[in-house]
Amino acid sequence: MIVLGLTGSIGMGKSTTAGFFAEAGVPVYDADAEVRRLYASGGAAVAPVAAAFPGVVEAGAVDRDRLGARVLGDPEALNQLNAIVWPLMSAARAAFLADAAAAKAPLVVLDIPLLFETGGERHVDVTVVVSAPADVQRERVLARHGMTEAKFVAILQAQMPDADKRQRADFVIDTSRGLDDARAQVRAIITALRARAKQGN
C-alpha cells in the first residue's frame, strides 16, 4: 500500500484536491476533519484544551476562533496545543491506515496541512503539494469570512513557504487552471502510483 501525503499552504485548494482523490475511490484521511471531531461536543480534545486554555470552550465544544486567537503568533501556546492534539490525531491516523491495509487498498491519502512543518513526510511514501500563484492564493484567502490581512500574514508565517514545499514534493498540483485541470492532474498521479503499486506486488 502506497501512503501519499497531501499538503499545501492556506488557500491553495488542498481540500478540493483531496476531494478529487476521494472521488476517484482513494481512501482519504482528513486531518482538518479529525480536528473538528476532536473539538466537537464530546470530542476527546475538549477537556484538555479547556484546561489549558480557559474560555475557549462554549456549549461543550471548542470555539476554534477563540482558540486561534489564543495561539496564533504565540509559539509556546501553539506547542502546548499541539502536545494535546497531535497524539490524539496520531491514534486516529493509525486506525485509518490499519483499516485501509485490511481492505487491501493499493493507495491511500493522508491530507495533512502541516505535513512538512511537523516532519510528517518521514511517514509517507510519496508527497503531493497543492499550489497556486501567490496572487491567486491571496485572493482566495481574503475572500473567506472573517479573514483579515493581519490574520493571513500570521498564518503564512506559521507555514513553510510554498516554494520550499514545491521543492520537496514528489508531485505538484497547480490549482490555478480550474477544477477540471486539477482533477486531471490528480487522476494522472493516481494512475502512476497504482501502476507503481502493482509493480511492487
C-alpha positions in Angstrom: 0.0 0.0 0.0 1.3 3.4 -1.0 0.8 6.2 1.5 0.5 9.6 -0.1 1.0 12.7 2.0 -1.1 15.6 0.6 -0.3 19.1 1.7 -0.4 22.7 0.7 -0.5 26.2 2.2 -3.7 28.0 3.1 -5.8 28.9 0.0 -4.1 26.6 -2.4 -7.0 24.3 -2.9 -5.9 21.3 -0.9 -9.3 20.3 0.4 -10.8 20.4 -3.1 -7.9 18.3 -4.3 -8.4 15.8 -1.5 -12.0 15.5 -2.7 -10.8 14.6 -6.2 -8.8 11.7 -4.7 -11.8 10.5 -2.8 -14.0 10.9 -5.9 -11.6 8.5 -7.7 -12.1 5.9 -5.0 -8.9 6.5 -2.9 -9.4 6.4 0.9 -8.6 9.8 2.3 -7.7 10.7 5.9 -8.6 14.3 6.5 -6.6 15.9 9.3 -8.8 19.0 9.5 -11.9 16.9 9.7 -10.3 14.9 12.5 -9.6 18.1 14.4 -13.2 19.2 14.0 -14.3 15.8 15.6 -11.9 16.2 18.4 -13.1 19.8 19.1 -16.8 19.0 18.8 -19.0 18.3 21.8 -17.9 15.0 23.3 -14.6 15.1 21.5 -11.5 13.8 23.2 -9.7 17.1 22.9 -12.4 19.3 24.6 -11.5 18.7 28.2 -7.7 19.0 27.9 -8.0 22.1 25.7 -10.4 23.7 28.1 -8.0 23.1 31.0 -5.0 24.5 29.0 -6.9 27.5 27.5 -9.7 28.6 29.8 -12.6 30.4 28.0 -12.2 28.7 24.6 -14.9 26.1 25.1 -18.6 27.0 24.7 -21.6 24.7 24.9 -19.3 21.7 25.3 -17.2 22.3 22.2 -14.0 24.2 21.4 -14.6 27.5 19.7 -11.9 27.4 17.0 -11.9 31.2 16.5 -11.3 31.8 20.2 -8.7 29.1 20.3 -7.0 30.5 17.2 -6.8 34.0 18.8 -5.1 32.5 21.8 -2.4 30.5 19.9 -1.8 32.3 16.6 1.5 34.1 16.8 2.4 32.5 20.2 4.8 29.6 19.6 4.7 28.5 23.2 0.9 28.3 23.3 0.8 26.6 19.9 3.3 24.0 21.1 1.1 23.4 24.2 -1.9 22.9 21.9 0.0 20.6 19.6 1.1 18.5 22.6 -2.6 17.8 23.3 -3.9 17.3 19.8 -1.2 15.5 17.9 -1.2 12.3 20.0 -5.0 12.1 19.5 -4.7 12.6 15.8 -1.8 10.1 15.5 -4.1 7.4 17.0 -6.9 8.2 14.6 -4.5 8.2 11.6 -3.1 4.8 12.7 -6.6 3.4 12.8 -7.3 4.7 9.3 -4.2 3.1 7.9 -4.9 -0.2 9.6 -8.4 -0.2 8.1 -7.1 0.6 4.7 -4.4 -2.1 4.9 -7.1 -4.6 5.9 -9.1 -3.6 2.9 -6.1 -4.1 0.7 -6.2 -0.5 -0.7 -3.3 0.0 -3.1 -3.2 3.7 -2.4 -4.3 6.0 0.5 -4.1 9.7 1.1 -3.2 11.5 4.3 -4.5 15.1 3.9 -2.2 16.9 6.4 -1.9 20.8 6.2 1.4 20.9 8.1 2.9 17.8 6.7 6.4 19.2 6.2 6.3 21.5 9.2 5.7 18.6 11.5 8.1 16.1 9.8 5.2 14.0 8.6 6.9 13.4 5.3 9.0 10.8 7.0 5.9 8.6 7.5 4.6 8.6 3.9 5.9 7.1 0.7 5.0 10.0 -1.7 4.4 13.7 -1.2 2.0 15.9 -3.2 1.9 19.6 -2.8 -1.1 21.6 -3.9 0.0 25.0 -5.2 -1.1 28.2 -7.0 0.4 31.6 -7.7 0.7 33.9 -4.7 -1.8 36.4 -6.1 -4.4 33.6 -6.6 -3.8 32.3 -3.1 -4.2 35.8 -1.5 -7.4 36.5 -3.4 -8.9 33.1 -2.3 -7.9 33.5 1.4 -9.0 37.1 1.8 -12.4 36.2 0.4 -13.0 33.9 3.4 -15.5 35.0 6.1 -13.7 36.7 9.0 -10.3 36.7 7.3 -8.1 39.8 7.6 -4.8 40.8 6.1 -3.1 40.5 9.5 -4.5 37.0 10.2 -3.5 35.9 6.7 0.1 37.1 7.3 0.2 35.3 10.7 -1.0 32.1 9.1 1.6 32.3 6.4 4.4 32.9 8.9 3.4 29.7 10.7 3.6 27.7 7.4 6.6 26.7 5.3 6.9 28.8 2.2 5.1 27.4 -0.8 8.4 27.4 -2.9 10.0 25.2 -0.3 7.1 22.8 -0.2 7.2 22.5 -4.0 10.9 21.8 -4.0 10.4 18.9 -1.5 7.4 17.4 -3.3 7.3 14.3 -5.4 4.3 15.8 -7.3 2.9 19.3 -7.5 -0.7 20.0 -8.4 -1.4 23.5 -9.8 -5.0 24.5 -8.9 -4.9 27.9 -10.7 -6.1 26.5 -14.0 -9.6 25.4 -12.9 -11.2 22.3 -11.4 -11.2 20.1 -14.5 -7.5 20.6 -14.9 -6.8 19.9 -11.2 -8.9 16.8 -11.4 -7.0 15.6 -14.4 -3.7 16.1 -12.6 -5.0 14.1 -9.6 -6.1 11.2 -11.9 -2.7 11.2 -13.6 -0.9 10.8 -10.2 -3.3 8.0 -9.2 -2.7 6.2 -12.4 1.1 6.4 -12.0 1.0 5.4 -8.3 -1.3 2.4 -8.9 1.0 1.2 -11.6 3.9 1.5 -9.2 2.0 -0.4 -6.5 1.3 -3.3 -9.0 5.0 -3.5 -9.9 5.8 -3.8 -6.2 3.5 -6.7 -5.7 
